[in-house]
Amino acid sequence: MAGLLLRPGVSRREVWAWAMYDFANSGYTTVVITAVFSAYFVAVVAGDAPWATFVWTLALSVSYALVMLTAPLIGAWADAHARKKKLLWLTTLGCVGFTAALYFASPGALVLAIAALVLSNYFFGTGENLIAAFLPELARPRALGRVSGWGWALGYVGGLVSLGASLAYIGHAQGQGQGAAEFVPVTMLITAALFLLASLPTLLLLRERAVPQPGRTAKSAWAQVRHTLGHLERLPDLKRFLVCTVLYQAGIQAVIVLAAIYASQVFHFDTRQTIQLVLVVNVTAALGAFAFGHVQDRIGHVRAIALTLAGWIAMVLLAWSAPDERMFWVAANLAGLCMGASQSAGRAMVGLLAPPAQQAEFFGLWGLAVKLASILGPLTYGAASWITQGDHRQSLLITGSYFVAGLWALRGVQAARGHRAARRFARGGA
């Protein structure tokens, strides 16, 4: 069975090692960005200042902008030198190191907290692009969705493990009478240690199969990026899908960054309820990623993504109209299912539409699209909240329009045609 899904010479153990990176790095987003450090930053480090939430989103936006500026260059350099694995080592150690540095983010240590947040998130985003570029080297084209789904599913399990370990320590610390300023910094060390430990199978077992391309030196990397961008007209389906990615990912990133705020402001969730929400949503997201990888390979990439976007639209309408927290829980679990499915499906689609010899470069462009969305979505929500004078329901509805726009942009994408165009692009000497 593995021979039908994996490329020649690829073992199940190596695919497991690749998927373990999703397990490893998901703890960072779950604990630092979503569930624990975000609230701590606003309430403790910034002292609940009126500008605290804005500074948090601004710091994340800066890190995403840095990833956007460097992702195509790093991808082109990795393709030229066949050094994805070496760069993955560097980005992993960078994210682990600066996550651990958040331990020193004590009350009032605003500059240190922002610097460590920006740098850790930068290394996380860059590493995310690099690990994705290994996918087409491991899976056959018809199995990209399935193998990608394995990684995303394992990733949500990793998020659960890191969050669970952090919460276990928080419960112990609270039992000892400690406050957030004492136990939250320790959870940063826990998250960093688990990231490093869980990434070791990837860093030790995953093989670099790319062949160096001597003509594409670091000096010519930007020229290659400009060449690729200039020739996207020859890859119309990939170009349109990247636009689609920016749109629907803007909605997803807003949900990831602001779900806890929405739950708190609209339904008055306390910290424990918010953490329970994140735990449950991670479970449904893991199920969505694993199950939908199989569905995607059966019904086709475009239909699969369209189905998930329809689910996102339904989720927004449910959360917007929910009269109480019971319907909000339904909406949150639907969001989890759609999140796992859509994230896995998007990565697999890029693997199908990108020219074989330039996988890292085109996954860098995909990363650029996702990071642009990471700036656009949350800022749209923030602006809508300001314009509506704190009406979070209307802000969610306005931000949810990105899913509708993404579904509209997807209408012109044809996966089979795009895959053929990618092969022609490669044969044309690109």
C-alpha positions in Angstrom: 0.0 0.0 0.0 2.8 2.4 0.9 4.3 1.8 -2.6 1.1 3.2 -4.1 1.3 6.4 -2.0 5.0 7.1 -1.5 7.7 7.7 -4.0 10.4 5.1 -4.7 12.9 4.8 -1.9 10.7 6.5 0.7 9.9 4.5 3.8 7.0 4.8 6.2 9.4 5.7 8.9 10.7 8.7 7.0 7.1 9.9 6.4 6.5 9.6 10.1 9.7 11.5 10.8 8.5 14.3 8.4 5.1 14.4 10.0 6.7 14.6 13.4 7.7 18.2 12.6 4.1 19.2 12.5 3.7 17.5 15.9 6.8 19.4 17.1 6.0 23.0 15.9 2.3 23.0 16.7 3.0 23.4 20.3 4.4 26.8 19.6 1.3 28.2 17.9 -1.0 26.5 20.4 0.7 27.7 23.6 2.4 30.9 22.6 0.2 32.4 19.9 -3.3 31.1 20.8 -3.9 29.9 24.3 -1.4 31.0 27.0 1.2 33.7 26.2 -1.1 36.0 24.2 -3.3 36.6 27.2 -0.3 36.8 29.5 1.3 39.4 27.2 -1.7 41.7 27.3 -2.6 41.3 30.9 0.8 41.0 32.6 3.7 42.1 30.4 1.8 45.1 29.0 -0.1 45.6 32.2 -3.5 45.5 30.5 -2.8 48.9 28.8 -5.3 50.1 26.2 -2.8 49.6 23.5 -1.7 46.1 24.6 -3.8 44.1 22.1 -2.7 46.3 19.2 0.9 45.9 20.1 0.5 42.1 20.2 -1.1 42.0 16.7 1.5 44.5 15.5 4.4 42.4 16.7 2.9 39.3 15.0 2.4 41.4 11.8 6.1 42.5 11.8 7.2 38.9 12.1 4.9 37.8 9.3 6.1 40.7 7.1 9.7 39.5 7.6 8.8 36.0 6.6 7.0 37.4 3.5 10.2 39.4 2.5 12.6 36.5 2.9 10.6 33.3 2.1 11.0 33.4 -1.7 14.7 34.2 -1.4 15.3 31.4 1.2 13.3 29.0 -0.9 15.3 29.8 -4.1 18.6 29.5 -2.2 17.5 26.1 -0.8 16.6 24.9 -4.3 20.0 26.1 -5.7 22.0 24.4 -3.0 19.8 21.5 -2.0 20.0 22.7 1.6 16.4 22.6 2.9 17.5 20.2 5.7 20.3 22.5 6.9 18.0 25.5 6.9 15.4 23.5 8.8 18.0 22.8 11.5 18.7 26.6 11.8 15.0 27.6 11.9 14.2 25.0 14.5 17.0 26.0 16.8 16.0 29.7 16.3 12.4 29.2 17.2 13.2 27.0 20.2 15.8 29.4 21.5 13.6 32.5 21.2 10.6 30.7 22.7 12.8 29.8 25.7 13.8 33.5 25.8 10.1 34.4 26.5 10.8 32.9 30.0 12.4 36.3 30.8 9.2 38.2 29.7 8.4 39.5 33.2 5.9 42.3 33.9 7.0 45.4 32.1 9.7 43.7 30.0 7.9 44.8 26.9 10.9 45.2 24.6 12.3 41.8 25.4 8.9 40.1 25.0 8.3 41.8 21.6 11.7 40.9 20.3 11.5 37.3 21.4 8.0 37.0 20.0 8.9 38.5 16.6 12.0 36.4 16.2 10.5 33.1 17.4 7.5 33.5 15.1 9.8 34.4 12.2 11.8 31.2 12.6 8.6 29.3 13.1 7.1 30.6 9.8 10.3 30.0 7.8 10.6 26.5 9.1 7.0 25.8 8.2 7.7 26.7 4.6 10.8 24.5 4.5 9.1 21.4 5.9 6.3 21.7 3.5 8.7 21.7 0.6 9.7 18.1 1.5 6.2 16.8 0.9 6.4 16.3 -3.0 9.7 14.4 -2.5 7.9 11.9 -0.2 4.4 11.4 -1.7 3.2 10.6 -5.2 1.0 13.3 -6.7 -2.2 11.3 -6.2 -1.4 10.9 -2.5 -0.3 14.5 -1.6 -3.6 15.2 0.2 -3.4 12.0 2.3 0.2 12.4 3.4 -0.3 16.1 4.1 -3.3 15.2 6.2 -1.2 12.8 8.2 1.2 15.6 9.1 -1.6 18.1 10.0 -3.4 15.5 12.1 -0.2 14.7 14.0 0.4 18.4 14.4 -2.9 18.9 16.2 -1.9 16.1 18.5 1.4 17.8 19.2 -0.5 21.0 20.0 -2.6 19.0 22.5 0.5 17.5 24.1 2.2 20.9 24.6 -0.9 22.6 25.8 -1.7 19.6 28.1 1.8 19.7 29.6 1.6 23.4 30.1 -1.8 23.2 31.8 -0.6 20.4 34.1 2.2 22.6 35.3 -0.2 25.6 35.6 -2.5 23.5 37.8 0.4 22.5 40.0 1.7 26.0 40.2 -1.7 27.5 41.1 -2.0 24.8 43.8 1.2 26.2 45.2 -0.2 29.7 45.2 1.8 31.0 42.3 0.5 33.7 39.9 0.7 34.0 36.2 3.9 36.0 36.3 5.5 32.9 37.9 4.0 30.0 36.0 3.5 31.3 32.5 7.3 31.9 31.8 7.9 28.2 32.8 5.4 27.1 30.2 7.6 28.8 27.6 10.5 26.6 28.6 8.2 23.5 28.5 7.0 24.4 25.0 10.5 25.0 23.7 11.8 21.7 25.2 9.0 19.7 23.6 9.5 21.4 20.3 13.2 20.5 20.3 12.6 16.9 21.5 9.8 16.1 19.1 11.6 17.6 16.1 14.6 15.3 16.5 13.1 12.4 14.4 12.7 14.9 11.5 16.1 16.4 11.8 17.8 13.1 12.1 15.8 10.8 9.7 14.4 13.0 7.0 16.6 12.9 3.8 17.4 15.7 1.5 16.6 14.4 -2.0 17.0 17.6 -4.0 19.9 17.9 -6.4 22.0 21.1 -6.2 21.6 23.4 -9.1 25.0 25.1 -9.5 23.7 27.8 -11.9 21.3 29.1 -9.2 23.7 30.7 -6.7 22.8 32.9 -3.8 23.7 35.9 -5.9 21.2 34.9 -8.5 18.5 34.0 -6.0 16.5 37.2 -6.3 16.8 37.1 -10.1 15.3 33.6 -9.9 12.5 34.8 -7.7 11.8 37.7 -10.1 11.9 35.3 -13.0 9.4 33.0 -11.2 7.0 35.9 -10.4 7.3 37.2 -13.9 6.4 33.8 -15.3 3.4 33.0 -13.1 1.3 33.8 -16.2 2.5 30.4 -17.4 1.0 28.9 -14.3 -2.4 30.5 -14.2 -3.9 27.9 -11.8 -1.2 28.3 -9.3 -1.4 32.1 -9.5 -5.1 32.0 -9.0 -4.8 29.6 -6.1 -2.2 31.8 -4.4 -4.8 34.7 -4.6 -7.4 32.3 -3.2 -5.0 31.3 -0.4 -4.5 34.9 0.7 -8.3 35.4 0.9 -9.4 32.3 2.8 -6.3 32.2 4.9 -7.0 35.8 6.0 -10.2 34.4 7.6 -8.5 31.4 9.1 -5.7 33.5 10.6 -8.2 35.9 12.2 -10.0 33.0 13.8 -6.7 31.6 15.1 -5.4 34.9 16.6 -8.8 36.3 17.9 -10.9 33.3 18.9 -10.0 33.6 22.5 -10.9 37.4 22.4 -14.2 36.6 20.7 -15.1 34.0 23.3 -14.2 36.3 26.1 -15.9 39.4 24.9 -19.1 37.9 23.5 -19.6 34.9 25.8 -17.5 35.9 28.8 -15.3 32.8 28.8 -12.7 32.8 31.6 -9.2 31.5 31.1 -10.1 27.9 32.0 -13.0 27.8 29.6 -10.9 29.3 26.8 -8.2 26.6 27.4 -10.8 23.9 27.3 -12.1 25.3 24.1 -8.7 25.2 22.5 -8.1 21.6 23.6 -11.4 20.4 22.2 -10.9 22.3 18.9 -7.4 20.8 18.5 -9.0 17.3 18.7 -11.6 18.1 16.0 -8.9 19.8 13.9 -6.8 16.6 14.1 -9.7 14.5 13.0 -10.5 16.9 10.2 -6.9 16.9 8.9 -6.6 13.1 9.0 -10.0 12.2 7.6 -10.1 14.9 4.9 -6.7 13.9 3.5 -8.4 10.7 2.3 -11.4 12.6 1.1 -9.3 15.1 -0.8 -7.5 12.4 -2.8 -10.9 10.8 -3.7 -13.0 13.8 -4.7 -10.2 16.1 -6.0 -8.3 19.0 -4.5 -10.5 21.9 -5.7 -13.8 20.3 -4.6 -12.2 19.4 -1.3 -11.1 23.0 -0.6 -14.5 24.3 -1.8 -16.2 22.0 0.7 -14.0 23.3 3.6 -14.7 26.9 2.6 -18.4 26.3 2.7 -17.9 24.9 6.2 -16.0 28.0 7.2 -18.9 30.2 6.0 -21.3 28.1 8.0 -19.1 28.4 11.1 -19.0 32.2 10.8 -22.8 32.4 10.5 -23.2 30.1 13.5 -20.8 32.0 15.7 -22.3 35.3 14.7 -25.8 34.3 15.4 -25.2 32.1 18.5 -27.6 33.2 21.3 -25.6 31.4 23.9 -22.3 29.5 24.4 -23.8 26.1 23.4 -24.2 27.1 19.8 -20.8 28.8 20.0 -19.3 25.4 21.0 -20.8 23.9 17.9 -19.4 26.6 15.8 -15.9 26.2 17.4 -15.8 22.5 16.7 -16.9 23.1 13.1 -14.0 25.6 12.9 -11.7 22.9 14.1 -12.8 20.4 11.5 -12.5 23.0 8.7 -9.2 24.2 10.0 -7.5 20.8 9.9 -9.0 20.0 6.5 -8.3 23.4 4.8 -4.7 23.7 6.0 -3.9 20.2 4.8 -5.7 20.6 1.5 -3.9 23.9 0.8 -0.4 22.5 1.3 -1.2 19.5 -0.9 -2.6 21.7 -3.7 0.6 23.7 -3.8 2.6 20.5 -4.1 0.5 19.5 -7.1 0.7 22.9 -8.9 4.4 23.7 -8.3 7.2 22.8 -10.8 9.1 19.8 -9.5 12.6 21.4 -9.5 11.5 24.5 -7.7 9.4 23.1 -4.9 11.0 25.1 -2.1 10.8 28.3 -4.0 7.1 27.9 -4.8 6.3 26.8 -1.2 8.1 30.0 -0.2 5.5 31.9 -2.4 2.8 29.9 -0.7 4.3 30.9 2.7 4.3 34.5 1.5 0.6 34.2 0.7 -0.2 32.7 4.1 1.8 35.4 6.0 0.2 38.2 4.0 -3.1 36.7 5.1 -1.8 36.6 8.7 -1.5 40.3 8.5 -4.6 41.1 6.6 -7.1 39.0 8.5 -6.4 40.0 12.1 -6.0 43.7 11.1 -9.3 43.6 9.3 -11.0 42.2 12.4 -9.3 44.9 14.6 -10.3 47.7 12.2 -13.9 46.4 12.1 -14.0 46.2 15.9 -12.8 49.8 16.1 -15.3 51.0 13.5 -18.2 49.2 15.1 -17.2 50.4 18.6 -16.4 47.0 19.9 -19.1 44.9 18.2 -17.3 41.6 17.9 -20.2 39.8 16.2 -20.2 42.3 13.4 -16.4 42.2 13.2 -16.5 38.4 12.8 -19.1 38.7 10.1 -17.0 41.3 8.2 -13.9 39.2 8.5 -15.8 36.1 7.4 -16.4 37.7 4.0 -12.8 36.5 3.2 -14.1 33.0 3.0 -16.8 34.0 0.5 -14.1 35.8 -1.6 -11.8 32.8 -1.4 -14.6 30.4 -2.6 -15.2 32.8 -5.5 -11.5 32.9 -6.5 -11.3 29.1 -6.3 -13.9 28.8 -9.1 -11.3 29.3 -11.8 -8.7 26.8 -10.5 -8.4 23.4 -12.3 -5.9 21.1 -10.6 -5.2 18.7 -13.5 -4.6 21.6 -15.9 -2.3 23.3 -13.3 -0.3 20.1 -12.7 0.3 19.8 -16.5 1.3 23.5 -16.7 3.8 22.9 -13.8 5.5 20.1 -15.8 5.7 22.2 -18.9 7.1 25.1 -16.9 9.9 22.8 -15.6 10.7 21.4 -19.1 10.9 25.0 -20.4 14.1 25.6 -18.4 12.6 27.6 -15.6 
